[in-house]
């Protein structure tokens, strides 16, 4: 499961939700603060740690 960052257009708060990567197209995010469905996904930075040295 991956975490996705969203922003609510009604209450102006950011929140995260977990979705399976294959279901992200079908997933409907709902704001946990106000219950609004007027949300949009934000771009979030990430990093990956591997054991292989380059």
N, C-alpha and C positions, 0 to 999 in steps of 0.2 A: 504494500500500500504506500502511496506517495501522498505527501502533504501539499496542499495548494493554498495559496494566499489570496484572499478576496477582500474587496472593499465594498461596503454598503453605501449606496447612494442616498438612502433615506436618513440613517443615523450617523453617517460619516465615520464609522468605525471599521477597522481592519480585523479580520479573523482568519483562521485556518480551518480547513476541512480535509479529511483523508478520503481519497478515492483510489480505487484500483486503476492502474494506468490504462487498461483496456476499456474502462467504463467512463472515462473523463468526458467523452463526447455526449453521453447520455445523462451524466450526473447533473442534478439541479441543486445549486447551492442556495441555502436559506440562511439569512443572518441570524445568529443565535441571540443577538441582543434585542432586536425589534421584530423578528419574524418576516422581514421583507424579502422578496425574491428579486428586488432591483439591486443586484450585485454584479460586479465584474471582477474578473481574475486579474491579479497583479503579477508583474514579472518579479521573480525572486532570484537572488544569487544563491548558488550552492557550490559546494566543494566535495570532492571525492578523495578519499585516502586509500591508497593501495600499498601493498607490501613490496611490490616490485620497484627497485630503484632504477632510475634511468640515467 
